[in-house]
Amino acid sequence: MMKSFLKLLVGACLLTLLQAQADTYPSKLIRIVEPAGPGSAVDTAARDLTQGLSDLLGQQVIIDNKPGANSAIGANEVARSPADGYTLLHGNVNNALNDLLQKNNCCKLGDDLIPVTRVVSVPLVMVIHPSVPVNNLKEFIALAKSDPKRMTNASGGAGSITQLLGELTKSKAGISMTEIPYKAIGAEMPDLLGGHVLVAYLAPSVIVQHIKSGKVKALGVAGNKRIAIIPDIPTLAEAGLPGVEGAGWNGMFVPKGTPEPVITRLFAELNKVMNTKGYKEKAAIYGYDVGSESPASFNQFVKDEITKWGKVIKDANIKID
């Protein structure tokens, strides 16, 4: 009976402590570690949140860029930080892919790093150089099947979302393409425009003007709906290739052990900022879908992404040395 009483006492003390932390949080500067470089699209999605968050939380919120190792450097730093709500990770799809490809992962999403909410996501767009003599996806697939050595597709390198989306396309369409890896997603643009690589998967904001000018042809959006800034481009499913979806997404994470009331507060304030007219208007310019799911919903989203891309990695036998 004494043991039961002690357990209840410890539990009550813990709840009191957690509530006290929530009541006083935050009491100092909050740092969001950004594992992408300054000025990148991912960086901007987080940076546009900081002023609104600072106003709501009553403390300065800053971005601290820690790029490198496919976003693993920043994730590692946050995973080792105190679990007090003052260091957040603006994680992205690369971090989920790292969980699948790295043998000794330091910072698994949903385990070492706890999801707070998704910020934005954007489906990639399958584009081709205009020298490819097709007008739609069905014609492209037919051409690729008739001349399997002709097609080259760009990727951001081993383990990148663009590599995996390319593999998923080939698998679902039953075609072959020769992968041309680049050092980063988007680095292939000069070669795509020059016709040195024929197929790429890029963010809509990156290629919208090139589509309008005819420098590239868009075959389909790798998402479940069309994108407002390129409304005439069908989804890949609409174009005849269902089951091929791939998006760049990002969201906020905190170190394992962060008190639940602190996570709840962060989610509430992030949600308020992301649902302001100003933030939504900026997101729309880039073709972004604003997130703001609950921590539980975002956690399930991350799990689903890991399961989906894990199958693609296994089927394509993708490895990182």
Secondary structure, DSSP 8 states (H G I E B T S, - for coil): -HHHHHHHHHHHHHHHHHHHHHHH---S-EEEEESS-TTSHHHHHHHTTHHHHHHHHTS-EEEEE---GGGHHHHHHHHTS-SSSSEEEEEEHHHHHHHHH-TT-S--BTTTEEEEEEEEEEE-EEEE-TTS--SSHHHHHHHHHHSTTT-EEEESSTT-HHHHHHHHHHHHHT---EEEE-SSTTTTHHHHHHTSS-EEEE-HHHHHHHHHHTSSEEEEESSSS--TTSTTS-BTTTTT-TT---EEEEEEEEETT--HHHHHHHHHHHHHHHTSHHHHHHHHHTT-EE----HHHHHHHHHHHHHHHHHHHHHHT----
